[in-house]
Amino acid sequence: MALSSKKRCLDSWYSFRLGIFSYFRFLSILLSFSFFFRILAFVLFLLLSFTLSFAFYFFRFDGRKKSAFPSHGARRHEFL
């Protein structure tokens, strides 16, 4: 059972990395065009940065949401 969970975690990490790399490839293609597309690439990069920081702050790597109030009924080991 643990092996399938580990494989699922690795598969999701691989698809996440693949998505990020293709996103940056798309941004590099946009950078090769005119000034408008460079601005668009910068805005998309800022949007990606904000989205990832939000995701890494509020969610764990296994997909469960972190509690906003860890002292209310949460066990200490869940937040280490």
N, C-alpha and C positions, 0 to 999 in steps of 0.2 A: 504494500500500500504506500509506503514511504517513497518507494522508487518512482511510482507514477506521479506522486506529488512533486518530487524533485524534477522529473522530466517535464511536467507541466510548467514549473517555475522557470526552467531553462528555456523552454519553447517561448514563453511569454517574454523573457529577457531578450532572446534572439530577435523576436519580431519587433520589440521595442527599439533595439539597436538598429535594425534594418530600416524601420520607419524614420528614425532620427537621421541616419546617413542619407536616405533618399530625400528627406526634407532639405538637408544642407546642400545636396547636389542640385535640387531645384532652385535654392537661393543663389548658388553660384552661377547657374544659367541666367537667372534674372540680373545678376550683377554685370553680366557681359553686355547687356543691352543699354538703353538710354538712361538718362538721369532719373526719369520717373520710375523706371523699374528698379533702380538702385534704392530709391526711397521706399518703394514697396517691399523690397527684400529686407530693408532695415526694420520696417514696421512688423513684418512677419516674424523676424528674428526676436523682436521684443515680445511679441505675443507668445511665441514658443517659450521664451525664458520665463515669462510670468506663469504660463500654464504648468511648466515643469516644477517651478518652485512651489506653486500651490499644491500640486499632486504629491511631491515629496514631503511637504509639511503636514498635510492632512491625512495621507494614506500610508499604510505600511507596505512593505514589499510583497506581502502575500495577498494584498487587496482589501484587507479589513480596514475600516475607518478608525482613526485614532479618536479618542474622546477629547472633547474640548475642555473638560473638567476632570483631570485625572484623579483628583482627590475624592470625587464622589463615587464611591463604590468600586473603584478600579483597584486591581492588585498592582503592587509595585513592579513586579517583574514584567508586566505587560508594556511598560513604558521605558524600558532600558534599551 
